Amino acid sequence: MPAKVISTASAEHYTWGNQCDGWFLVRTPQVNIIEERMPPGTSEARHHHVHARQFFFVLEGELTMEIEHHEFTVRSGEGVEIAPGQSHQAMNRSQAPLRIMVTSQPPSHGDRIDEKL
């Protein structure tokens, strides 16, 4: 496949949760790199992945990440790693939009197990 420049304007888009957006910047059987946008006050369901290791990197805004019942505040220019099997939940508790880059290896779609509160 020839090299190409990719952005949210040209990447495959999907929606999730409550008005959240995702763009597949890299989508292969080995790895996914996704840019996500979370409006203020949104969150995902607590879950874990059986195989996927993930890295969440904040591009803009402030991410609250709950990992194994411990909360972490991740700011622009910072990231947090989630190991396979670790329960986690991404939240935007701020009043500003949140933009994050999520790398999953192997891809996390189809590898997710939602957890009850």
N, CA, C and O atoms as CSV, one atom per row, in Angstrom:
chain,resi,resn,atom,element,x,y,z
A,1,MET,N,N,0.844,-1.172,0.000
A,1,MET,CA,C,0.000,0.000,0.000
A,1,MET,C,C,0.896,1.244,0.000
A,1,MET,O,O,1.822,1.340,0.805
A,2,PRO,N,N,0.625,2.187,-0.892
A,2,PRO,CA,C,1.450,3.396,-0.928
A,2,PRO,C,C,1.210,4.272,0.306
A,2,PRO,O,O,0.127,4.260,0.891
A,3,ALA,N,N,2.222,5.015,0.680
A,3,ALA,CA,C,2.111,5.928,1.820
A,3,ALA,C,C,1.117,7.028,1.496
A,3,ALA,O,O,0.976,7.434,0.342
A,4,LYS,N,N,0.428,7.507,2.524
A,4,LYS,CA,C,-0.505,8.614,2.333
A,4,LYS,C,C,-0.636,9.383,3.643
A,4,LYS,O,O,-0.410,8.841,4.725
A,5,VAL,N,N,-0.997,10.632,3.526
A,5,VAL,CA,C,-1.265,11.467,4.685
A,5,VAL,C,C,-2.701,11.212,5.103
A,5,VAL,O,O,-3.600,11.183,4.262
A,6,ILE,N,N,-2.923,11.026,6.398
A,6,ILE,CA,C,-4.269,10.736,6.880
A,6,ILE,C,C,-4.622,11.688,8.025
A,6,ILE,O,O,-3.766,12.076,8.819
A,7,SER,N,N,-5.881,12.047,8.085
A,7,SER,CA,C,-6.385,12.926,9.144
A,7,SER,C,C,-7.830,12.539,9.426
A,7,SER,O,O,-8.374,11.638,8.787
A,8,THR,N,N,-8.443,13.215,10.375
A,8,THR,CA,C,-9.847,12.936,10.660
A,8,THR,C,C,-10.730,13.302,9.461
A,8,THR,O,O,-11.842,12.788,9.339
A,9,ALA,N,N,-10.253,14.174,8.587
A,9,ALA,CA,C,-11.027,14.540,7.393
A,9,ALA,C,C,-11.088,13.395,6.381
A,9,ALA,O,O,-12.038,13.304,5.603
A,10,SER,N,N,-10.074,12.519,6.391
A,10,SER,CA,C,-10.032,11.445,5.397
A,10,SER,C,C,-10.191,10.049,5.992
A,10,SER,O,O,-10.382,9.088,5.246
A,11,ALA,N,N,-10.116,9.911,7.312
A,11,ALA,CA,C,-10.165,8.596,7.959
A,11,ALA,C,C,-11.597,8.081,8.085
A,11,ALA,O,O,-12.556,8.852,8.054
A,12,GLU,N,N,-11.720,6.770,8.225
A,12,GLU,CA,C,-13.021,6.139,8.469
A,12,GLU,C,C,-13.548,6.602,9.828
A,12,GLU,O,O,-12.849,6.506,10.836
A,13,HIS,N,N,-14.778,7.101,9.849
A,13,HIS,CA,C,-15.392,7.679,11.045
A,13,HIS,C,C,-16.452,6.739,11.623
A,13,HIS,O,O,-17.118,6.014,10.884
A,14,TYR,N,N,-16.599,6.760,12.939
A,14,TYR,CA,C,-17.704,6.060,13.592
A,14,TYR,C,C,-18.122,6.862,14.817
A,14,TYR,O,O,-17.360,7.701,15.298
A,15,THR,N,N,-19.310,6.616,15.317
A,15,THR,CA,C,-19.778,7.261,16.541
A,15,THR,C,C,-19.936,6.198,17.621
A,15,THR,O,O,-20.164,5.023,17.331
A,16,TRP,N,N,-19.813,6.628,18.854
A,16,TRP,CA,C,-19.973,5.707,19.976
A,16,TRP,C,C,-20.476,6.494,21.181
A,16,TRP,O,O,-20.384,7.721,21.227
A,17,GLY,N,N,-21.006,5.766,22.146
A,17,GLY,CA,C,-21.472,6.407,23.380
A,17,GLY,C,C,-22.486,7.495,23.098
A,17,GLY,O,O,-23.326,7.371,22.206
A,18,ASN,N,N,-22.394,8.562,23.874
A,18,ASN,CA,C,-23.321,9.688,23.773
A,18,ASN,C,C,-22.645,10.832,23.028
A,18,ASN,O,O,-22.020,11.692,23.648
A,19,GLN,N,N,-22.766,10.848,21.703
A,19,GLN,CA,C,-22.226,11.905,20.849
A,19,GLN,C,C,-20.703,11.938,20.799
A,19,GLN,O,O,-20.115,13.001,20.599
A,20,CYS,N,N,-20.062,10.793,20.978
A,20,CYS,CA,C,-18.611,10.708,20.857
A,20,CYS,C,C,-18.256,10.243,19.444
A,20,CYS,O,O,-19.024,9.521,18.809
A,21,ASP,N,N,-17.091,10.661,18.961
A,21,ASP,CA,C,-16.629,10.334,17.617
A,21,ASP,C,C,-15.304,9.601,17.669
A,21,ASP,O,O,-14.493,9.811,18.571
A,22,GLY,N,N,-15.096,8.731,16.680
A,22,GLY,CA,C,-13.824,8.053,16.513
A,22,GLY,C,C,-13.438,8.006,15.048
A,22,GLY,O,O,-14.301,7.926,14.173
A,23,TRP,N,N,-12.133,8.057,14.780
A,23,TRP,CA,C,-11.606,7.974,13.424
A,23,TRP,C,C,-10.470,6.957,13.415
A,23,TRP,O,O,-9.525,7.070,14.196
A,24,PHE,N,N,-10.562,5.955,12.525
A,24,PHE,CA,C,-9.483,4.973,12.374
A,24,PHE,C,C,-8.365,5.604,11.555
A,24,PHE,O,O,-8.477,5.710,10.334
A,25,LEU,N,N,-7.293,6.021,12.209
A,25,LEU,CA,C,-6.134,6.571,11.497
A,25,LEU,C,C,-5.274,5.446,10.929
A,25,LEU,O,O,-4.731,5.562,9.830
A,26,VAL,N,N,-5.156,4.359,11.686
A,26,VAL,CA,C,-4.491,3.130,11.226
A,26,VAL,C,C,-5.400,1.980,11.642
A,26,VAL,O,O,-5.785,1.876,12.806
A,27,ARG,N,N,-5.739,1.124,10.693
A,27,ARG,CA,C,-6.609,-0.015,10.992
A,27,ARG,C,C,-6.074,-1.231,10.273
A,27,ARG,O,O,-6.334,-1.425,9.085
A,28,THR,N,N,-5.313,-2.065,11.002
A,28,THR,CA,C,-4.769,-3.295,10.443
A,28,THR,C,C,-5.118,-4.444,11.391
A,28,THR,O,O,-5.576,-4.198,12.507
A,29,PRO,N,N,-4.913,-5.684,10.970
A,29,PRO,CA,C,-5.158,-6.816,11.875
A,29,PRO,C,C,-4.224,-6.828,13.092
A,29,PRO,O,O,-4.506,-7.506,14.079
A,30,GLN,N,N,-3.118,-6.082,13.026
A,30,GLN,CA,C,-2.150,-6.072,14.120
A,30,GLN,C,C,-2.348,-4.924,15.108
A,30,GLN,O,O,-2.098,-5.086,16.303
A,31,VAL,N,N,-2.793,-3.768,14.618
A,31,VAL,CA,C,-2.857,-2.580,15.477
A,31,VAL,C,C,-3.925,-1.609,14.952
A,31,VAL,O,O,-4.148,-1.497,13.747
A,32,ASN,N,N,-4.567,-0.923,15.877
A,32,ASN,CA,C,-5.447,0.193,15.537
A,32,ASN,C,C,-4.916,1.451,16.219
A,32,ASN,O,O,-4.509,1.417,17.381
A,33,ILE,N,N,-4.925,2.552,15.485
A,33,ILE,CA,C,-4.646,3.859,16.057
A,33,ILE,C,C,-5.852,4.718,15.730
A,33,ILE,O,O,-6.179,4.945,14.565
A,34,ILE,N,N,-6.507,5.191,16.782
A,34,ILE,CA,C,-7.784,5.884,16.641
A,34,ILE,C,C,-7.691,7.242,17.316
A,34,ILE,O,O,-7.159,7.357,18.420
A,35,GLU,N,N,-8.211,8.273,16.653
A,35,GLU,CA,C,-8.415,9.554,17.321
A,35,GLU,C,C,-9.874,9.581,17.757
A,35,GLU,O,O,-10.770,9.251,16.980
A,36,GLU,N,N,-10.102,9.975,19.002
A,36,GLU,CA,C,-11.457,10.059,19.521
A,36,GLU,C,C,-11.728,11.450,20.075
A,36,GLU,O,O,-10.835,12.124,20.589
A,37,ARG,N,N,-12.988,11.858,19.955
A,37,ARG,CA,C,-13.447,13.127,20.517
A,37,ARG,C,C,-14.581,12.825,21.482
A,37,ARG,O,O,-15.553,12.156,21.132
A,38,MET,N,N,-14.441,13.332,22.710
A,38,MET,CA,C,-15.465,13.158,23.732
A,38,MET,C,C,-15.946,14.537,24.180
A,38,MET,O,O,-15.155,15.322,24.702
A,39,PRO,N,N,-17.237,14.846,23.983
A,39,PRO,CA,C,-17.762,16.120,24.483
A,39,PRO,C,C,-17.727,16.164,26.016
A,39,PRO,O,O,-17.594,15.125,26.662
A,40,PRO,N,N,-17.846,17.359,26.596
A,40,PRO,CA,C,-17.884,17.476,28.063
A,40,PRO,C,C,-18.982,16.596,28.660
A,40,PRO,O,O,-20.080,16.491,28.112
A,41,GLY,N,N,-18.666,15.968,29.791
A,41,GLY,CA,C,-19.647,15.178,30.518
A,41,GLY,C,C,-19.918,13.793,29.969
A,41,GLY,O,O,-20.850,13.136,30.432
A,42,THR,N,N,-19.141,13.315,28.996
A,42,THR,CA,C,-19.368,11.989,28.426
A,42,THR,C,C,-18.408,10.960,29.013
A,42,THR,O,O,-17.370,11.309,29.577
A,43,SER,N,N,-18.770,9.690,28.871
A,43,SER,CA,C,-17.907,8.600,29.343
A,43,SER,C,C,-18.254,7.340,28.571
A,43,SER,O,O,-19.280,7.265,27.895
A,44,GLU,N,N,-17.385,6.361,28.684
A,44,GLU,CA,C,-17.656,5.052,28.120
A,44,GLU,C,C,-18.008,4.107,29.262
A,44,GLU,O,O,-17.779,4.433,30.427
A,45,ALA,N,N,-18.554,2.957,28.945
A,45,ALA,CA,C,-18.873,1.949,29.957
A,45,ALA,C,C,-17.585,1.313,30.469
A,45,ALA,O,O,-16.635,1.122,29.710
A,46,ARG,N,N,-17.556,0.986,31.761
A,46,ARG,CA,C,-16.391,0.277,32.320
A,46,ARG,C,C,-16.303,-1.081,31.619
A,46,ARG,O,O,-17.309,-1.768,31.441
A,47,HIS,N,N,-15.086,-1.454,31.225
A,47,HIS,CA,C,-14.883,-2.698,30.494
A,47,HIS,C,C,-13.427,-3.124,30.593
A,47,HIS,O,O,-12.602,-2.421,31.176
A,48,HIS,N,N,-13.120,-4.275,30.022
A,48,HIS,CA,C,-11.730,-4.701,29.864
A,48,HIS,C,C,-11.602,-5.428,28.535
A,48,HIS,O,O,-12.597,-5.779,27.900
A,49,HIS,N,N,-10.369,-5.645,28.132
A,49,HIS,CA,C,-10.077,-6.371,26.903
A,49,HIS,C,C,-9.292,-7.629,27.262
A,49,HIS,O,O,-8.423,-7.603,28.134
A,50,VAL,N,N,-9.600,-8.712,26.592
A,50,VAL,CA,C,-8.930,-9.981,26.861
A,50,VAL,C,C,-7.498,-9.958,26.327
A,50,VAL,O,O,-6.574,-10.409,27.005
A,51,HIS,N,N,-7.314,-9.432,25.111
A,51,HIS,CA,C,-6.001,-9.489,24.464
A,51,HIS,C,C,-5.355,-8.126,24.244
A,51,HIS,O,O,-4.129,-8.013,24.271
A,52,ALA,N,N,-6.155,-7.102,24.029
A,52,ALA,CA,C,-5.615,-5.805,23.607
A,52,ALA,C,C,-4.905,-5.064,24.734
A,52,ALA,O,O,-5.413,-4.969,25.851
A,53,ARG,N,N,-3.738,-4.548,24.425
A,53,ARG,CA,C,-3.024,-3.579,25.259
A,53,ARG,C,C,-3.302,-2.235,24.616
A,53,ARG,O,O,-3.205,-2.094,23.397
A,54,GLN,N,N,-3.655,-1.227,25.443
A,54,GLN,CA,C,-4.011,0.074,24.905
A,54,GLN,C,C,-3.158,1.174,25.519
A,54,GLN,O,O,-2.682,1.074,26.650
A,55,PHE,N,N,-2.985,2.228,24.727
A,55,PHE,CA,C,-2.329,3.440,25.213
A,55,PHE,C,C,-3.200,4.622,24.822
A,55,PHE,O,O,-3.476,4.840,23.642
A,56,PHE,N,N,-3.634,5.385,25.826
A,56,PHE,CA,C,-4.464,6.572,25.628
A,56,PHE,C,C,-3.567,7.790,25.783
A,56,PHE,O,O,-2.936,7.967,26.824
A,57,PHE,N,N,-3.505,8.627,24.764
A,57,PHE,CA,C,-2.675,9.834,24.778
A,57,PHE,C,C,-3.578,11.042,24.558
A,57,PHE,O,O,-4.329,11.089,23.584
A,58,VAL,N,N,-3.505,12.018,25.462
A,58,VAL,CA,C,-4.379,13.190,25.390
A,58,VAL,C,C,-3.764,14.229,24.458
A,58,VAL,O,O,-2.654,14.711,24.680
A,59,LEU,N,N,-4.514,14.559,23.411
A,59,LEU,CA,C,-4.104,15.593,22.464
A,59,LEU,C,C,-4.572,16.970,22.933
A,59,LEU,O,O,-3.865,17.967,22.783
A,60,GLU,N,N,-5.781,17.005,23.504
A,60,GLU,CA,C,-6.382,18.271,23.923
A,60,GLU,C,C,-7.422,17.975,24.993
A,60,GLU,O,O,-8.227,17.057,24.838
A,61,GLY,N,N,-7.411,18.740,26.074
A,61,GLY,CA,C,-8.386,18.560,27.141
A,61,GLY,C,C,-7.815,17.763,28.299
A,61,GLY,O,O,-6.601,17.671,28.480
A,62,GLU,N,N,-8.725,17.188,29.080
A,62,GLU,CA,C,-8.342,16.454,30.289
A,62,GLU,C,C,-9.166,15.171,30.387
A,62,GLU,O,O,-10.395,15.218,30.434
A,63,LEU,N,N,-8.493,14.043,30.416
A,63,LEU,CA,C,-9.102,12.725,30.502
A,63,LEU,C,C,-9.079,12.253,31.951
A,63,LEU,O,O,-8.043,12.317,32.612
A,64,THR,N,N,-10.212,11.781,32.441
A,64,THR,CA,C,-10.239,11.051,33.705
A,64,THR,C,C,-10.329,9.587,33.330
A,64,THR,O,O,-11.290,9.164,32.688
A,65,MET,N,N,-9.328,8.809,33.731
A,65,MET,CA,C,-9.298,7.384,33.407
A,65,MET,C,C,-9.340,6.602,34.708
A,65,MET,O,O,-8.465,6.735,35.564
A,66,GLU,N,N,-10.379,5.781,34.839
A,66,GLU,CA,C,-10.488,4.897,35.994
A,66,GLU,C,C,-9.909,3.555,35.569
A,66,GLU,O,O,-10.378,2.946,34.607
A,67,ILE,N,N,-8.886,3.095,36.290
A,67,ILE,CA,C,-8.241,1.814,36.003
A,67,ILE,C,C,-8.236,1.003,37.286
A,67,ILE,O,O,-7.640,1.403,38.285
A,68,GLU,N,N,-8.905,-0.137,37.248
A,68,GLU,CA,C,-8.962,-1.010,38.423
A,68,GLU,C,C,-9.387,-0.233,39.676
A,68,GLU,O,O,-8.810,-0.406,40.749
A,69,HIS,N,N,-10.396,0.617,39.524
A,69,HIS,CA,C,-11.008,1.397,40.615
A,69,HIS,C,C,-10.089,2.480,41.189
A,69,HIS,O,O,-10.307,2.942,42.309
A,70,HIS,N,N,-9.072,2.887,40.436
A,70,HIS,CA,C,-8.212,4.021,40.794
A,70,HIS,C,C,-8.334,5.055,39.684
A,70,HIS,O,O,-8.217,4.717,38.506
A,71,GLU,N,N,-8.569,6.310,40.049
A,71,GLU,CA,C,-8.739,7.358,39.042
A,71,GLU,C,C,-7.427,8.092,38.777
A,71,GLU,O,O,-6.662,8.396,39.692
A,72,PHE,N,N,-7.197,8.365,37.500
A,72,PHE,CA,C,-6.025,9.102,37.053
A,72,PHE,C,C,-6.499,10.284,36.219
A,72,PHE,O,O,-7.411,10.142,35.405
A,73,THR,N,N,-5.896,11.435,36.410
A,73,THR,CA,C,-6.158,12.601,35.582
A,73,THR,C,C,-5.022,12.700,34.584
A,73,THR,O,O,-3.855,12.799,34.962
A,74,VAL,N,N,-5.373,12.671,33.303
A,74,VAL,CA,C,-4.378,12.664,32.225
A,74,VAL,C,C,-4.606,13.926,31.398
A,74,VAL,O,O,-5.679,14.121,30.826
A,75,ARG,N,N,-3.592,14.775,31.343
A,75,ARG,CA,C,-3.719,16.072,30.672
A,75,ARG,C,C,-3.036,16.057,29.309
A,75,ARG,O,O,-2.333,15.110,28.958
A,76,SER,N,N,-3.255,17.114,28.558
A,76,SER,CA,C,-2.671,17.263,27.233
A,76,SER,C,C,-1.173,16.997,27.268
A,76,SER,O,O,-0.452,17.556,28.094
A,77,GLY,N,N,-0.712,16.136,26.363
A,77,GLY,CA,C,0.703,15.785,26.307
A,77,GLY,C,C,1.073,14.607,27.195
A,77,GLY,O,O,2.241,14.224,27.258
A,78,GLU,N,N,0.088,14.023,27.883
A,78,GLU,CA,C,0.328,12.873,28.756
A,78,GLU,C,C,-0.466,11.672,28.257
A,78,GLU,O,O,-1.414,11.820,27.485
A,79,GLY,N,N,-0.074,10.484,28.702
A,79,GLY,CA,C,-0.763,9.271,28.310
A,79,GLY,C,C,-0.793,8.261,29.434
A,79,GLY,O,O,-0.116,8.421,30.450
A,80,VAL,N,N,-1.590,7.214,29.243
A,80,VAL,CA,C,-1.686,6.142,30.226
A,80,VAL,C,C,-1.871,4.818,29.480
A,80,VAL,O,O,-2.601,4.743,28.491
A,81,GLU,N,N,-1.196,3.782,29.973
A,81,GLU,CA,C,-1.247,2.451,29.358
A,81,GLU,C,C,-2.222,1.562,30.124
A,81,GLU,O,O,-2.280,1.594,31.354
A,82,ILE,N,N,-2.983,0.774,29.378
A,82,ILE,CA,C,-3.927,-0.188,29.949
A,82,ILE,C,C,-3.498,-1.578,29.499
A,82,ILE,O,O,-3.443,-1.856,28.301
A,83,ALA,N,N,-3.193,-2.450,30.454
A,83,ALA,CA,C,-2.770,-3.818,30.131
A,83,ALA,C,C,-3.991,-4.689,29.836
A,83,ALA,O,O,-5.091,-4.384,30.297
A,84,PRO,N,N,-3.811,-5.768,29.075
A,84,PRO,CA,C,-4.928,-6.688,28.853
A,84,PRO,C,C,-5.498,-7.158,30.199
A,84,PRO,O,O,-4.751,-7.462,31.129
A,85,GLY,N,N,-6.828,-7.210,30.284
A,85,GLY,CA,C,-7.489,-7.668,31.496
A,85,GLY,C,C,-7.778,-6.585,32.523
A,85,GLY,O,O,-8.556,-6.815,33.449
A,86,GLN,N,N,-7.168,-5.400,32.381
A,86,GLN,CA,C,-7.403,-4.333,33.354
A,86,GLN,C,C,-8.738,-3.648,33.082
A,86,GLN,O,O,-8.998,-3.188,31.971
A,87,SER,N,N,-9.575,-3.586,34.109
A,87,SER,CA,C,-10.842,-2.883,34.028
A,87,SER,C,C,-10.557,-1.389,33.898
A,87,SER,O,O,-9.717,-0.849,34.617
A,88,HIS,N,N,-11.268,-0.714,32.967
A,88,HIS,CA,C,-11.023,0.723,32.794
A,88,HIS,C,C,-12.253,1.424,32.233
A,88,HIS,O,O,-13.147,0.798,31.665
A,89,GLN,N,N,-12.270,2.745,32.411
A,89,GLN,CA,C,-13.363,3.579,31.923
A,89,GLN,C,C,-12.821,4.975,31.667
A,89,GLN,O,O,-12.260,5.604,32.565
A,90,ALA,N,N,-12.987,5.459,30.439
A,90,ALA,CA,C,-12.568,6.810,30.063
A,90,ALA,C,C,-13.735,7.767,30.288
A,90,ALA,O,O,-14.879,7.466,29.948
A,91,MET,N,N,-13.420,8.938,30.873
A,91,MET,CA,C,-14.448,9.935,31.172
A,91,MET,C,C,-13.926,11.329,30.857
A,91,MET,O,O,-12.745,11.620,31.045
A,92,ASN,N,N,-14.813,12.180,30.382
A,92,ASN,CA,C,-14.499,13.602,30.223
A,92,ASN,C,C,-15.359,14.359,31.220
A,92,ASN,O,O,-16.509,14.692,30.931
A,93,ARG,N,N,-14.807,14.627,32.386
A,93,ARG,CA,C,-15.533,15.341,33.439
A,93,ARG,C,C,-15.358,16.853,33.336
A,93,ARG,O,O,-15.922,17.604,34.131
A,94,SER,N,N,-14.586,17.289,32.366
A,94,SER,CA,C,-14.309,18.720,32.235
A,94,SER,C,C,-15.444,19.415,31.477
A,94,SER,O,O,-16.405,18.785,31.035
A,95,GLN,N,N,-15.298,20.726,31.346
A,95,GLN,CA,C,-16.273,21.533,30.610
A,95,GLN,C,C,-15.847,21.775,29.172
A,95,GLN,O,O,-16.507,22.517,28.444
A,96,ALA,N,N,-14.743,21.150,28.755
A,96,ALA,CA,C,-14.198,21.346,27.408
A,96,ALA,C,C,-14.162,20.013,26.663
A,96,ALA,O,O,-14.104,18.955,27.291
A,97,PRO,N,N,-14.195,20.055,25.328
A,97,PRO,CA,C,-14.061,18.808,24.557
A,97,PRO,C,C,-12.713,18.139,24.833
A,97,PRO,O,O,-11.730,18.806,25.157
A,98,LEU,N,N,-12.687,16.837,24.701
A,98,LEU,CA,C,-11.484,16.033,24.905
A,98,LEU,C,C,-11.144,15.345,23.595
A,98,LEU,O,O,-12.010,14.744,22.957
A,99,ARG,N,N,-9.865,15.434,23.189
A,99,ARG,CA,C,-9.361,14.707,22.017
A,99,ARG,C,C,-8.246,13.788,22.479
A,99,ARG,O,O,-7.282,14.231,23.103
A,100,ILE,N,N,-8.382,12.499,22.169
A,100,ILE,CA,C,-7.385,11.522,22.570
A,100,ILE,C,C,-6.987,10.649,21.385
A,100,ILE,O,O,-7.750,10.470,20.436
A,101,MET,N,N,-5.787,10.119,21.468
A,101,MET,CA,C,-5.288,9.136,20.514
A,101,MET,C,C,-5.243,7.808,21.266
A,101,MET,O,O,-4.636,7.721,22.334
A,102,VAL,N,N,-5.878,6.776,20.717
A,102,VAL,CA,C,-5.922,5.460,21.360
A,102,VAL,C,C,-5.248,4.448,20.441
A,102,VAL,O,O,-5.680,4.234,19.309
A,103,THR,N,N,-4.189,3.834,20.944
A,103,THR,CA,C,-3.489,2.775,20.209
A,103,THR,C,C,-3.840,1.452,20.875
A,103,THR,O,O,-3.727,1.316,22.093
A,104,SER,N,N,-4.266,0.477,20.078
A,104,SER,CA,C,-4.641,-0.842,20.594
A,104,SER,C,C,-3.907,-1.908,19.807
A,104,SER,O,O,-3.941,-1.927,18.576
A,105,GLN,N,N,-3.231,-2.815,20.547
A,105,GLN,CA,C,-2.489,-3.891,19.907
A,105,GLN,C,C,-2.708,-5.175,20.697
A,105,GLN,O,O,-2.301,-5.237,21.858
A,106,PRO,N,N,-3.336,-6.209,20.121
A,106,PRO,CA,C,-4.032,-6.177,18.842
A,106,PRO,C,C,-5.267,-5.286,18.925
A,106,PRO,O,O,-5.591,-4.794,20.006
A,107,PRO,N,N,-5.965,-5.067,17.809
A,107,PRO,CA,C,-7.141,-4.208,17.832
A,107,PRO,C,C,-8.139,-4.613,18.924
A,107,PRO,O,O,-8.345,-5.796,19.196
A,108,SER,N,N,-8.748,-3.595,19.537
A,108,SER,CA,C,-9.634,-3.838,20.679
A,108,SER,C,C,-11.080,-4.097,20.288
A,108,SER,O,O,-11.832,-4.659,21.085
A,109,HIS,N,N,-11.492,-3.707,19.091
A,109,HIS,CA,C,-12.874,-3.938,18.675
A,109,HIS,C,C,-13.101,-5.446,18.545
A,109,HIS,O,O,-12.338,-6.141,17.875
A,110,GLY,N,N,-14.156,-5.941,19.190
A,110,GLY,CA,C,-14.426,-7.373,19.219
A,110,GLY,C,C,-13.717,-8.090,20.347
A,110,GLY,O,O,-13.861,-9.305,20.489
A,111,ASP,N,N,-12.955,-7.366,21.154
A,111,ASP,CA,C,-12.175,-7.928,22.259
A,111,ASP,C,C,-12.622,-7.309,23.593
A,111,ASP,O,O,-11.909,-7.407,24.592
A,112,ARG,N,N,-13.770,-6.690,23.609
A,112,ARG,CA,C,-14.235,-5.907,24.749
A,112,ARG,C,C,-15.266,-6.697,25.562
A,112,ARG,O,O,-16.175,-7.310,25.003
A,113,ILE,N,N,-15.111,-6.673,26.872
A,113,ILE,CA,C,-16.087,-7.285,27.774
A,113,ILE,C,C,-16.571,-6.201,28.726
A,113,ILE,O,O,-15.814,-5.736,29.578
A,114,ASP,N,N,-17.854,-5.790,28.582
A,114,ASP,CA,C,-18.423,-4.781,29.459
A,114,ASP,C,C,-18.600,-5.358,30.859
A,114,ASP,O,O,-18.883,-6.544,31.030
A,115,GLU,N,N,-18.426,-4.494,31.853
A,115,GLU,CA,C,-18.523,-4.915,33.249
A,115,GLU,C,C,-19.685,-4.210,33.918
A,115,GLU,O,O,-20.029,-3.085,33.557
A,116,LYS,N,N,-20.286,-4.864,34.884
A,116,LYS,CA,C,-21.376,-4.285,35.644
A,116,LYS,C,C,-20.801,-3.433,36.759
A,116,LYS,O,O,-19.743,-3.737,37.310
A,117,LEU,N,N,-21.508,-2.368,37.081
A,117,LEU,CA,C,-21.055,-1.470,38.162
A,117,LEU,C,C,-21.193,-2.103,39.507
A,117,LEU,O,O,-20.859,-1.486,40.518
